[in-house]
C-alpha cells in the first residue's frame, strides 16, 4: 500500500524510504530517532526509542527499510506509524520508482520544452551563455537535469531544478508579452539561470538531499552569481550592460535582503523573475503539503513556506452544480 492509502489502525509490512532521520535526546535521559518514512505518495513519522549502534547505522536518510508497523492517527502528533520491527530492504521487495517523489511531467518532455524555449532567444550572446549551461552533452546540463530544486520546501526531488526553472521561465516568457518595457530575452535567460547556484549548494545523485559545505558557507545566490559571471567572462565580446542585467536577476531573485538577496530587484526583468519564482515556489509547496495531507483531510496544519494552513477542497460530485448566493 502507498502511504496515502493507509487507514487508521491498519498493519503494514513493506519497504519504505527514509526521507529524514534525526537523533534526539529525551528529557528524562536517553535518545530516540525521529524518522520520516515515505514513498512517492507521501510521508509519515515514526519513532525508534533507545536506538542501538546498529539501528543508527541502518536508519539513515536515503536508506530503504522493510518495516512491520501499525499506522495510526494521533490526536496531537497526526499520522504516524508504530514500528514493531525493521531491517534493510532487499532489492526484490520494492520498486525504486514507487518510493521516490518526482515531477508530474517526464524529464524527457521537460527537456523538449526547454529546448523549444531556448530556440526563441534571439540575442546571440545570451544564446552562447545558455548553450554553455544547457547544451546537450555538457557536464553542466547533465548535472542540472538531475538536480533537486530544494532540500524540502518545493520540488525536493530528482529533476526538481529543471522543473522549477523551466516553469518559472515559461511563466516569465508569457508575462513578458503582457507588460510593456520588458526585455524578454533578458528575463527568460535570467529565469532559466536564477537558481543555477543550487548545483553547488545541494548534493545531487544520492538518496538524500543535503546542503554542501559551499552551500552552507556561501549560499546558493553567491554561488550562482560566481558560476554565471565566470561563464560570461569566457564569452568574447559579451556586452557589459547585458552581463549586469543577467547578474542582477540572479543576485536579487529572492526579492528581499532578509530572504538572502544581497540586493533587491531594481529592473523590470528582475522584478518579473522574482515574482514568478516566488509563485512557482509557493505552488510547489502546495504539492508537497498535499502529499503529506492525511487521506480525507481538507486542511493542513500551519506550513512555514506559505505562512498558513493549506486548503484542498474535495472534488465536486459528478453532476453536482453550485448555487451562488446573490
C-alpha positions as a Python dict, from the first residue, in 0.01 Angstrom:
ca = {
    (1, 'X'): (0, 0, 0),
    (2, 'X'): (111, 355, -62),
    (3, 'X'): (139, 585, 239),
    (4, 'X'): (-158, 790, 118),
    (5, 'X'): (-372, 476, 122),
    (6, 'X'): (-304, 380, 484),
    (7, 'X'): (-602, 392, 720),
    (8, 'X'): (-613, 430, 1096),
    (9, 'X'): (-530, 104, 1273),
    (10, 'X'): (-404, -89, 971),
    (11, 'X'): (-100, -313, 994),
    (12, 'X'): (170, -287, 728),
    (13, 'X'): (468, -495, 628),
    (14, 'X'): (656, -335, 339),
    (15, 'X'): (954, -135, 221),
    (16, 'X'): (965, 242, 274),
    (17, 'X'): (1223, 511, 205),
    (18, 'X'): (1375, 702, 498),
    (19, 'X'): (1336, 1064, 390),
    (20, 'X'): (1482, 1207, 709),
    (21, 'X'): (1640, 1072, 1028),
    (22, 'X'): (1720, 1283, 1333),
    (23, 'X'): (1875, 1166, 1660),
    (24, 'X'): (1713, 1345, 1954),
    (25, 'X'): (1757, 1341, 2333),
    (26, 'X'): (1481, 1258, 2578),
    (27, 'X'): (1410, 1498, 2863),
    (28, 'X'): (1449, 1218, 3114),
    (29, 'X'): (1769, 1096, 2951),
    (30, 'X'): (1840, 860, 2669),
    (31, 'X'): (1796, 905, 2296),
    (32, 'X'): (1549, 835, 2020),
    (33, 'X'): (1543, 851, 1641),
    (34, 'X'): (1272, 1052, 1471),
    (35, 'X'): (1218, 922, 1119),
    (36, 'X'): (1018, 1032, 821),
    (37, 'X'): (921, 728, 618),
    (38, 'X'): (762, 760, 279),
    (39, 'X'): (708, 670, -82),
    (40, 'X'): (613, 869, -391),
    (41, 'X'): (264, 932, -249),
    (42, 'X'): (366, 1095, 80),
    (43, 'X'): (541, 1052, 414),
    (44, 'X'): (465, 959, 772),
    (45, 'X'): (653, 998, 1102),
    (46, 'X'): (800, 715, 1310),
    (47, 'X'): (997, 688, 1634),
    (48, 'X'): (1270, 442, 1733),
    (49, 'X'): (1334, 465, 2106),
    (50, 'X'): (1677, 391, 2253),
    (51, 'X'): (1835, 304, 1916),
    (52, 'X'): (2134, 74, 1912),
    (53, 'X'): (2450, 141, 1716),
    (54, 'X'): (2318, -98, 1450),
    (55, 'X'): (1993, 98, 1434),
    (56, 'X'): (2179, 426, 1382),
    (57, 'X'): (2387, 275, 1103),
    (58, 'X'): (2082, 129, 929),
    (59, 'X'): (1826, 405, 980),
    (60, 'X'): (1986, 686, 781),
    (61, 'X'): (1827, 928, 537),
    (62, 'X'): (1812, 771, 194),
    (63, 'X'): (1803, 410, 313),
    (64, 'X'): (1521, 175, 214),
    (65, 'X'): (1396, -29, 508),
    (66, 'X'): (1144, -310, 538),
    (67, 'X'): (918, -240, 834),
    (68, 'X'): (648, -415, 1029),
    (69, 'X'): (431, -145, 1182),
    (70, 'X'): (88, -15, 1271),
    (71, 'X'): (-46, 306, 1118),
    (72, 'X'): (-241, 542, 1343),
    (73, 'X'): (-362, 900, 1358),
    (74, 'X'): (-250, 1051, 1686),
    (75, 'X'): (-480, 1333, 1811),
    (76, 'X'): (-179, 1556, 1879),
    (77, 'X'): (101, 1435, 1652),
    (78, 'X'): (-104, 1341, 1346),
    (79, 'X'): (-29, 1047, 1118),
    (80, 'X'): (246, 815, 1237),
    (81, 'X'): (349, 453, 1235),
    (82, 'X'): (433, 250, 1543),
    (83, 'X'): (728, 35, 1444),
    (84, 'X'): (740, -329, 1555),
    (85, 'X'): (1042, -444, 1353),
    (86, 'X'): (1274, -313, 1084),
    (87, 'X'): (1560, -429, 865),
    (88, 'X'): (1733, -334, 543),
    (89, 'X'): (1502, -396, 248),
    (90, 'X'): (1614, -632, -26),
    (91, 'X'): (1602, -515, -386),
    (92, 'X'): (1327, -756, -487),
    (93, 'X'): (1098, -617, -214),
    (94, 'X'): (1037, -277, -373),
    (95, 'X'): (1030, -77, -694),
    (96, 'X'): (1255, 227, -668),
    (97, 'X'): (1019, 445, -873),
    (98, 'X'): (742, 379, -618),
    (99, 'X'): (950, 520, -332),
    (100, 'X'): (1094, 843, -470),
    (101, 'X'): (895, 1159, -533),
    (102, 'X'): (926, 1319, -873),
    (103, 'X'): (780, 1577, -1110),
    (104, 'X'): (441, 1520, -1273),
    (105, 'X'): (598, 1559, -1620),
    (106, 'X'): (859, 1321, -1759),
    (107, 'X'): (1214, 1458, -1770),
    (108, 'X'): (1230, 1393, -2146),
    (109, 'X'): (923, 1610, -2203),
    (110, 'X'): (1062, 1889, -1985),
    (111, 'X'): (1389, 1876, -2178),
    (112, 'X'): (1200, 1905, -2506),
    (113, 'X'): (1008, 2205, -2370),
    (114, 'X'): (1334, 2362, -2256),
    (115, 'X'): (1495, 2318, -2598),
    (116, 'X'): (1191, 2479, -2758),
    (117, 'X'): (1217, 2777, -2522),
    (118, 'X'): (1592, 2814, -2579),
    (119, 'X'): (1532, 2835, -2954),
    (120, 'X'): (1329, 3154, -2903),
    (121, 'X'): (1623, 3353, -2758),
    (122, 'X'): (1733, 3600, -3025),
    (123, 'X'): (2036, 3764, -2863),
    (124, 'X'): (2350, 3573, -2975),
    (125, 'X'): (2544, 3645, -2655),
    (126, 'X'): (2263, 3511, -2438),
    (127, 'X'): (2233, 3215, -2671),
    (128, 'X'): (2600, 3130, -2616),
    (129, 'X'): (2564, 3170, -2240),
    (130, 'X'): (2262, 2941, -2227),
    (131, 'X'): (2435, 2693, -2456),
    (132, 'X'): (2726, 2671, -2214),
    (133, 'X'): (2484, 2564, -1940),
    (134, 'X'): (2213, 2370, -2121),
    (135, 'X'): (2395, 2241, -2426),
    (136, 'X'): (2330, 1870, -2473),
    (137, 'X'): (2633, 1671, -2366),
    (138, 'X'): (2780, 1941, -2142),
    (139, 'X'): (2869, 1843, -1783),
    (140, 'X'): (2655, 2129, -1651),
    (141, 'X'): (2345, 2009, -1834),
    (142, 'X'): (2384, 1653, -1707),
    (143, 'X'): (2404, 1787, -1352),
    (144, 'X'): (2123, 2040, -1398),
    (145, 'X'): (1886, 1781, -1546),
    (146, 'X'): (1902, 1562, -1237),
    (147, 'X'): (1939, 1820, -959),
    (148, 'X'): (1671, 1893, -696),
    (149, 'X'): (1526, 2243, -655),
    (150, 'X'): (1540, 2241, -274),
    (151, 'X'): (1605, 2024, 28),
    (152, 'X'): (1246, 2028, 147),
    (153, 'X'): (1003, 2308, 63),
    (154, 'X'): (938, 2261, -310),
    (155, 'X'): (1046, 2023, -586),
    (156, 'X'): (1283, 1846, -349),
    (157, 'X'): (1341, 1553, -581),
    (158, 'X'): (1536, 1446, -889),
    (159, 'X'): (1467, 1672, -1190),
    (160, 'X'): (1320, 1930, -950),
    (161, 'X'): (1557, 2210, -1056),
    (162, 'X'): (1474, 2150, -1422),
    (163, 'X'): (1102, 2152, -1345),
    (164, 'X'): (1119, 2469, -1135),
    (165, 'X'): (1349, 2666, -1366),
    (166, 'X'): (1150, 2570, -1675),
    (167, 'X'): (811, 2661, -1528),
    (168, 'X'): (946, 2994, -1399),
    (169, 'X'): (1096, 3072, -1740),
    (170, 'X'): (775, 2974, -1919),
    (171, 'X'): (576, 3198, -1687),
    (172, 'X'): (820, 3484, -1737),
    (173, 'X'): (801, 3439, -2114),
    (174, 'X'): (423, 3460, -2109),
    (175, 'X'): (413, 3763, -1879),
    (176, 'X'): (682, 3947, -2074),
    (177, 'X'): (437, 3973, -2363),
    (178, 'X'): (174, 4127, -2134),
    (179, 'X'): (365, 4413, -1973),
    (180, 'X'): (548, 4676, -2181),
    (181, 'X'): (914, 4766, -2143),
    (182, 'X'): (1043, 4416, -2061),
    (183, 'X'): (1339, 4270, -2248),
    (184, 'X'): (1207, 3918, -2297),
    (185, 'X'): (1544, 3762, -2383),
    (186, 'X'): (1700, 3901, -2064),
    (187, 'X'): (1404, 3800, -1847),
    (188, 'X'): (1382, 3443, -1982),
    (189, 'X'): (1759, 3394, -1960),
    (190, 'X'): (1761, 3523, -1602),
    (191, 'X'): (1471, 3293, -1516),
    (192, 'X'): (1648, 2987, -1654),
    (193, 'X'): (1969, 3073, -1464),
    (194, 'X'): (1832, 3222, -1143),
    (195, 'X'): (1879, 2904, -935),
    (196, 'X'): (2196, 2778, -1103),
    (197, 'X'): (2384, 2813, -773),
    (198, 'X'): (2188, 2517, -639),
    (199, 'X'): (2414, 2293, -846),
    (200, 'X'): (2688, 2378, -597),
    (201, 'X'): (2470, 2435, -289),
    (202, 'X'): (2297, 2094, -274),
    (203, 'X'): (2410, 1737, -313),
    (204, 'X'): (2281, 1560, -621),
    (205, 'X'): (2260, 1199, -729),
    (206, 'X'): (2248, 1049, -380),
    (207, 'X'): (1946, 913, -197),
    (208, 'X'): (1915, 1215, 34),
    (209, 'X'): (1933, 1589, -41),
    (210, 'X'): (2177, 1779, 178),
    (211, 'X'): (2347, 2117, 167),
    (212, 'X'): (2712, 2109, 66),
    (213, 'X'): (2985, 2287, 260),
    (214, 'X'): (2988, 2554, -12),
    (215, 'X'): (2612, 2594, 18),
    (216, 'X'): (2633, 2645, 393),
    (217, 'X'): (2933, 2876, 384),
    (218, 'X'): (2850, 3087, 79),
    (219, 'X'): (2484, 3041, -13),
    (220, 'X'): (2324, 2949, -341),
    (221, 'X'): (2290, 3307, -471),
    (222, 'X'): (2663, 3397, -447),
    (223, 'X'): (2749, 3056, -590),
    (224, 'X'): (2515, 3114, -884),
    (225, 'X'): (2649, 3465, -943),
    (226, 'X'): (3006, 3335, -946),
    (227, 'X'): (2928, 3049, -1183),
    (228, 'X'): (2744, 3268, -1436),
    (229, 'X'): (2997, 3551, -1417),
    (230, 'X'): (3279, 3308, -1498),
    (231, 'X'): (3085, 3178, -1798),
    (232, 'X'): (3018, 3532, -1920),
    (233, 'X'): (3386, 3623, -1891),
    (234, 'X'): (3470, 3331, -2121),
    (235, 'X'): (3245, 3466, -2399),
    (236, 'X'): (3429, 3715, -2621),
    (237, 'X'): (3255, 4049, -2663),
    (238, 'X'): (2978, 3986, -2411),
    (239, 'X'): (2827, 4335, -2352),
    (240, 'X'): (2888, 4470, -2002),
    (241, 'X'): (2533, 4607, -1972),
    (242, 'X'): (2386, 4271, -2071),
    (243, 'X'): (2604, 4091, -1818),
    (244, 'X'): (2494, 4334, -1549),
    (245, 'X'): (2127, 4274, -1630),
    (246, 'X'): (2158, 3895, -1603),
    (247, 'X'): (2373, 3900, -1289),
    (248, 'X'): (2133, 4143, -1120),
    (249, 'X'): (1847, 3896, -1175),
    (250, 'X'): (2047, 3620, -1006),
    (251, 'X'): (2152, 3840, -714),
    (252, 'X'): (1802, 3979, -649),
    (253, 'X'): (1568, 3688, -722),
    (254, 'X'): (1482, 3623, -355),
    (255, 'X'): (1336, 3972, -351),
    (256, 'X'): (1437, 4093, -6),
    (257, 'X'): (1760, 4132, 187),
    (258, 'X'): (1625, 3931, 478),
    (259, 'X'): (1548, 3643, 240),
    (260, 'X'): (1908, 3616, 126),
    (261, 'X'): (1929, 3850, -171),
    (262, 'X'): (2225, 4091, -142),
    (263, 'X'): (2022, 4342, -346),
    (264, 'X'): (1650, 4387, -417),
    (265, 'X'): (1511, 4376, -773),
    (266, 'X'): (1577, 4712, -942),
    (267, 'X'): (1479, 4634, -1302),
    (268, 'X'): (1159, 4522, -1469),
    (269, 'X'): (1316, 4193, -1567),
    (270, 'X'): (1449, 4118, -1217),
    (271, 'X'): (1115, 4208, -1061),
    (272, 'X'): (929, 3979, -1301),
    (273, 'X'): (1164, 3685, -1236),
    (274, 'X'): (1138, 3732, -860),
    (275, 'X'): (758, 3740, -866),
    (276, 'X'): (722, 3432, -1087),
    (277, 'X'): (992, 3247, -894),
    (278, 'X'): (808, 3319, -570),
    (279, 'X'): (483, 3200, -725),
    (280, 'X'): (645, 2880, -850),
    (281, 'X'): (791, 2804, -510),
    (282, 'X'): (459, 2870, -336),
    (283, 'X'): (264, 2644, -571),
    (284, 'X'): (534, 2378, -538),
    (285, 'X'): (481, 2392, -162),
    (286, 'X'): (111, 2311, -214),
    (287, 'X'): (214, 1995, -399),
    (288, 'X'): (434, 1892, -106),
    (289, 'X'): (167, 1972, 152),
    (290, 'X'): (-100, 1779, -37),
    (291, 'X'): (124, 1472, -45),
    (292, 'X'): (166, 1489, 332),
    (293, 'X'): (-206, 1551, 399),
    (294, 'X'): (-396, 1261, 558),
    (295, 'X'): (-646, 1098, 325),
    (296, 'X'): (-983, 1272, 353),
    (297, 'X'): (-845, 1585, 523),
    (298, 'X'): (-915, 1924, 362),
    (299, 'X'): (-688, 2145, 577),
    (300, 'X'): (-320, 2105, 654),
    (301, 'X'): (-152, 2226, 969),
    (302, 'X'): (37, 2557, 960),
    (303, 'X'): (310, 2549, 697),
    (304, 'X'): (605, 2786, 719),
    (305, 'X'): (652, 2812, 343),
    (306, 'X'): (307, 2955, 276),
    (307, 'X'): (251, 3116, 616),
    (308, 'X'): (-82, 2944, 677),
    (309, 'X'): (-264, 2616, 662),
    (310, 'X'): (-340, 2498, 309),
    (311, 'X'): (-695, 2415, 198),
    (312, 'X'): (-773, 2141, -52),
    (313, 'X'): (-1146, 2130, -123),
    (314, 'X'): (-1294, 1793, -213),
    (315, 'X'): (-1367, 1748, -584),
    (316, 'X'): (-1731, 1820, -677),
    (317, 'X'): (-1955, 1522, -707),
    (318, 'X'): (-2033, 1415, -1061),
    (319, 'X'): (-2325, 1612, -1197),
    (320, 'X'): (-2337, 1843, -898),
    (321, 'X'): (-2389, 2216, -951),
    (322, 'X'): (-2322, 2505, -716),
    (323, 'X'): (-2575, 2774, -638),
    (324, 'X'): (-2404, 3105, -568),
    (325, 'X'): (-2567, 3344, -328),
    (326, 'X'): (-2650, 3679, -481),
}
